[in-house]
């Protein structure tokens, strides 16, 4: 039996960096859509971008083939350019020897990447993509609620 194909759209928002933040995620499977969101009173934009991806992937009840679309270069490039794998190999240090940031969330994301077949897709934010715009609305609403 083949894996289900799911589309995951994510976004994060933060007012100040650090400051109050929120994330939004939308899972799409066939004609079914599920919106997820949350926030933190003291966080960073990058942490919220990661949380959108993590929460979306964790919500899947079984291993799936996932196309994850995000406007976060930090998230997409860390996977696509191999930064995450390099940080892990170096004991969570960047190429310059400084500690990698957000290790707790990268480790949590890695568990989901091991569970699912995930393809990352970067899109330009605030450019009219309906799911990206909706994720931004969810993230901003959570940020403002903090």
Secondary structure, DSSP 8 states (H G I E B T S, - for coil): ----EEEEEEEEEEEETTEEEEEEEEEEETTEEEEEEEEEEEE-HHHHHHHHHHHHHHT-SS--EEEEEES-HHHHHHHHTSHHHHHHHTTSB-TTSSB-S-HHHHHHHHHHHHHSEEEEEE--TTSS-HHHHHHHHHHHHHHHH-
